[in-house]
Amino acid sequence: MSRAFMSIDILVQVVLSGLLLGGIYALVAFGLSLVYGVANILNIAHGTFLAISGVVASLIYGATGWHPLLIIPALVVPVFIFGYLFHAALLRPLASRGKHEETIGTVLITTGALIMLSDVAGVVAGTKQRNIPVRSEILEFGDIFVSVTQLWILAGIVALTIALHLYLKHAWFGRAVRAVTQDPLGAAICGVNASSARALTFAAGSGLVAVAGVLYAVVYPVDPYMGFSLTVRAFTIIIIGGIGNLAGTMVAGVMLGVAESLTAFYWAPKWAPVISVVLLLVILVVFPRGFGSWRRT
């Protein structure tokens, strides 16, 4: 086979890997977008929730041999409860403060949580990288190799995105969340408890990132200290795609994942994390309100 065709095969392989990575990034960004859009919380520890979830999932897999589909519900429920209690104990009291004090307070608290959770997980589980080594059938399309597990993960992410979109659009709680996002006072007049909506949204965002943590650990290694870089990627994605815009978030996540995969393969893996920062700076300059506002314009 000629070098030209080999180059195309390699390019397709790298792009497929980027699609999977971008889908997981988008799933992480969904939760952060909900939390910031509804509760107005800059959760710096959001990526750390994913890292800890991935580490715990790998430990559960090593101890029980459970399939990731069983690990997800076993992990999502306690993470959801932890997120609710975290918001109720540490973040909800800040709502009585001024807007600037509340913003600074949430950043400080979540940054402290990032450091504490990472250190505790590092002491308990160790700092080495872990993953969930699930055996998977490999499909061959010429010189292109695709894991069946990766295809299932992509399909699951798409299905979860559609389900989340439909829930936010049609379910009562989904409409309440959108109402609090758009007009908190009007939502309160209509009987929506904004405080409970914010707490449940923070908990749901935590549960969503736990799902992403399990899926991430199936494909990529995780460790307790990788959380902040994931948070930066998630912020980049929601700025590019628009806060609350699930379709835009998915597109931005895939774009970032593919860009990182191409950079890692054709340049060097150590430069892949820089792509998110570069994209963020470019988008803020060219499209300061995100791609969504550009399309509306």
C-alpha positions, 0 to 999 in steps of 0.5 A: 500500500502506498504511503498516501493511503497509509497516511489516510489510514493513520489519520482516520485512526487518530481522528476516531481516537479523538472522537472518543476522547472528545465525547468524554470531554463533552460529558464532563463539560455537560455537568460543569455547564449545568452547575455554572448555568444554574447554580452560578458555581465555578467548580474548580474541583469538577475534573477532580471528581472525575479523577477520583471516580475513575480511581475508585472505579478501577479499584472496584474493578480490581476487587470485584471484576464487575463490568463497567456497566455495573460500576457506573450505578454503584458509583454514581449514587454515592457521588450524587449524594456527596455532591448534594451534601458538599453543596448543602454544607459548603456552597449553599451558605455563600448564597446569602453573601454578595455576588462577588463574595459568593463567586470568590468563596466558591472558587476558594472552596472548590480549589481547596476541595481539589487539593484535599480530595486529590491528596486523600485519594493519593494517600489511600489509593496511591499516585500511580496511574490506573485503568479498567482493563476490559477485554474487547473485540477489535474490528478491522476495516482495512488498516483501521482498527476499532475497539468494540468497547470504544464504539459502545462508549461513543454510542452511550455518550450520544444516547446520554446526551440525547436523554439529557436534552429531552429531560431538560426540555420536557421533564418538570425538573428540567424545565425548572432548571432552565427557568432558574437559569433564565430568571430565578425570580420568575421561577420562584414566583412560579413555585420553583425552589431555586435553592433545591434546584441548585443543590440537585443540579450540583449533585446531578453534575457530580453524578454525570462526571462520575459516569465520565470518570468510569468511561475515561478509566476504561480507555485512558489511565487515571490518577488522583492529580489529573483533575485540574487539567480536565477542569480547564478542558471543560471550561474551554468546551463550555466557553466554545460551545456556549453554557447550556448548549448541549449540542454546542458542547458536544461539537466543542468537545469533539473538536478539542478531542480530535485536536489533542489526538492530532497534536499528540500523534503528529507533534508530541503527547506533552503538547496535547494539553496546551491545545485547550488553552490555545483554543480558549484564547483564540475563541475568546478573541474571535468569538467572545460569546462562543460559537452559539452567539456567532451563529445567532448573529 
